[in-house]
Amino acid sequence: MRPSMRFVPVKSEEVQATAMVFRVRELMIRQRTQLINADPSAFQIATEPNKEKWPKVGDEAVRRRFEVA
């Protein structure tokens, strides 16, 4: 064993569980952010009227058509 090697004490189950909860929380926040950032572009493509085929559609009509119940 080298003289410069140090041992780190094993963390308690409570500390390990708390760390795991924080890791899961961070993962869920990252996934939520990815979903929020990805959604507007998909929503815009799905709701953008085709100007050649459709008459001008007001924002209110588009909102009503794709309103989440």
C-alpha positions as CSV (number, residue, x, y, z in Angstrom):
1,M,0.0,0.0,0.0
2,R,1.3,3.4,-0.9
3,P,1.8,6.0,1.9
4,S,-0.2,8.6,-0.2
5,M,-3.3,6.4,-0.4
6,R,-6.2,7.4,1.7
7,F,-9.4,5.6,2.6
8,V,-12.8,7.2,2.4
9,P,-15.3,6.0,4.9
10,V,-18.4,4.2,3.6
11,K,-21.4,6.5,3.5
12,S,-24.5,5.6,5.5
13,E,-27.6,4.2,3.8
14,E,-29.4,7.4,4.5
15,V,-26.8,9.5,2.8
16,Q,-26.7,7.2,-0.2
17,A,-30.5,7.2,-0.4
18,T,-30.5,11.0,-0.3
19,A,-27.9,11.2,-3.0
20,M,-29.9,8.8,-5.2
21,V,-33.1,10.9,-4.8
22,F,-31.2,14.0,-5.9
23,R,-29.7,12.2,-8.9
24,V,-33.2,11.0,-10.0
25,R,-34.6,14.5,-9.4
26,E,-31.9,16.0,-11.6
27,L,-32.6,13.5,-14.3
28,M,-36.3,14.2,-14.3
29,I,-35.7,18.0,-14.5
30,R,-33.3,17.5,-17.5
31,Q,-35.9,15.3,-19.2
32,R,-38.7,17.8,-18.5
33,T,-36.5,20.6,-19.9
34,Q,-35.8,18.6,-23.0
35,L,-39.5,17.9,-23.6
36,I,-40.4,21.6,-23.1
37,N,-37.7,22.7,-25.5
38,A,-38.6,20.1,-28.1
39,D,-42.4,20.6,-28.0
40,P,-42.8,24.2,-29.3
41,S,-41.2,23.4,-32.7
42,A,-43.3,20.3,-33.1
43,F,-46.4,22.2,-32.1
44,Q,-45.6,25.0,-34.6
45,I,-45.1,22.5,-37.4
46,A,-48.4,20.7,-36.6
47,T,-50.4,23.9,-36.3
48,E,-48.9,26.1,-39.0
49,P,-51.6,26.5,-41.7
50,N,-50.8,25.7,-45.3
51,K,-51.3,29.1,-46.9
52,E,-51.9,27.5,-50.4
53,K,-54.8,25.3,-49.2
54,W,-56.3,27.1,-46.3
55,P,-57.6,30.6,-45.9
56,K,-56.0,32.7,-43.3
57,V,-56.7,31.1,-39.9
58,G,-56.7,33.3,-36.8
59,D,-54.7,32.4,-33.8
60,E,-57.8,31.8,-31.8
61,A,-59.1,29.2,-34.2
62,V,-55.8,27.4,-34.1
63,R,-55.7,27.5,-30.3
64,R,-59.3,26.1,-30.1
65,R,-58.4,23.3,-32.6
66,F,-55.4,22.1,-30.6
67,E,-56.6,22.9,-27.1
68,V,-55.6,20.4,-24.5
69,A,-58.6,19.2,-22.6
